[in-house]
């Protein structure tokens, strides 16, 4: 799966003649059109889903997408709305904590 993600993102970047910024820890402004699958996936490592239950009411909070994460989803041919739909779907679930 990682190799497929890498291939699709690289192909899209090259087709659009664009580059991704923020893939290098030591130099976040450095741009690349050949990100590795590992770096692409690591861009999503800080996403957090928090469940809060108070007085019978449940709340789920999903970390907003960064600009880099949104750009990667677009390069994968995915609409960022799928991420927001996931948050909406989670709010409809009853989870016993």
N, C-alpha and C positions, 0 to 999 in steps of 0.2 A: 504494500500500500504506500509506503514511504517513497519508493522509487517512482510509482505512478504519479504521486503528488508533485514530486520534484520535476518529472518530465513535463507535466501539464503546465506548471507555473513557468518553467524555463521557456517552453515553446510559446506561451502567451506573451512573455516579456520580449522575446526576440521578434515575434510577429508584430507587436506594437512598437518595437524599438524603444522600450522603456526599461527602467531599472527600479529595483526595490531599495529603499533606504531603511536602515535600522536593523540590518542583519548581522552587524559586527559589534560585539560588546565593547571593544576598545575604541572603536570609532563609529558611533551610531549614525554619523552623517555620510559615511561611505556608502556608495551605491553599487549594486551588483545586478547583473542579468543572469547569473548562474548560481542562485542560492541552492544549498543542499537541502535534501528532504528533512534532515535533522534540524537545520536552522529554521526551515519553514514551520515545522511542527512546534519547535520551541517558542515560536512567536505567540503560541496559544497557551503556554504553560502557566500564565498568571491568571487565567480565567477562574473565577471562584463562584460557586453557587452556595448561597447562605439560606438556611431555613430558620425562621423565627416563628415560635408558637407562643402566643400570649392569650390567656383567657379564652381559649377555644378558637381564636382566630389564627390563621396561618398566613405567613408572608414568605415569599421566596424572592431573593434578590440575586440577579445575575450580573456579573461584571460587564460594563459596557465594552464594546469592541474598540480597540485602538485604530488609528488610521492605517497602520501597517496590517493589522488583522483584516480590516475591510478590504484593503488592496489585494491581499492574498486570496480572499474569498472570490473577489471579482476575477482574478487571474485564473482561478479554478473553474470559472463559469458559474459560480453560485451567487445567488442574490443574498445580500446581507439580511434580508427579511427572514430568512430561515432561522437565523440566530434569535431574532426577536420572537418569532413564532414558538420557538423552543421554550423561551421564558414564559410566554402566555400559556402554553401547554402545561408546564410545570405548576403554574398557579391553579390549574383546574384539578390537579391530583390531590388526593387526600393521603397524606403521609403521616404515619404515627411515629413520633420521635420519643 
